[in-house]
Amino acid sequence: MMKFRFSFLILLSFFSIAASAQQQPGTRGNLQTYYENKVNFGFYLGVNRTNFLITPVHDFQAAAGDSLKSILSSPQTGFNLGIVSELRLQEYVTLRFLPDIAFGERDLEYHFASVHDTFDIVKKIESTFIDFPLDFKVRSKRLGNFAAYMVGGGKYTLDLASQKDVNNGTVTSAQQVVKLGKNDFGYEVGAGTDFFLPYFKFGLELKFSMGIKNLLIKDQTIYAQSLDRLNSKVFLISFTFEG
């Protein structure tokens, strides 16, 4: 995760320097009438790191057997593709609707240890999300061809790859899955920069979202019995192109 944040800061610094350097005193900036439009549209590409916030049961070792020592969530990298629609509410405030399709994976790692053996079991959870985020965007005054902004809002997520209806009672332990609900709600916050180019506005944004719904569907497997809650966490770097 530190590498993820560091890469974003490097990119942010690079584009900020480039944006400041390209605007010479006395020259006219690009897309001067951009924010006079009531509505703007575009699209975006994103790279995500999808993870869980894990809340185990009070005595998860007793629930799943004394050999279960820890449960960890390992994030994987996925990608997003979405559209941008932006409604100007005030000179520096807009409302943004950014529906997308996202592909992600999270691995739940169960670590078992006994007197005679130590081993890990990894349950891979692959998801295909349809996201419906609605955010408020508050931007700074333009400095040449550059502006910074903050975003915050909420979103609804539908997991098209949910295995909530799988019957774990008819398969072996190795084939059992951790069942998650199909619907999720959450909040998100972030910050970014806009760069006004001759023909479009390019944006670079880092956003964090946190699910507020418990996604875990309880059944009789040791993988579910040892958990109380699973909440989604997503870090997203997105590149927007708006005209």
Beta strands, then each sheet from edge to edge (+ up, - down):
strand 1: 39-56
strand 2: 68-90
strand 3: 93-97
strand 4: 100-113
strand 5: 118-139
strand 6: 146-159
strand 7: 183-196
strand 8: 201-211
strand 9: 227-242
sheet 1: 1+ 2- 3+ 5- 4+
sheet 2: 1+ 9- 8+ 7- 6+
end
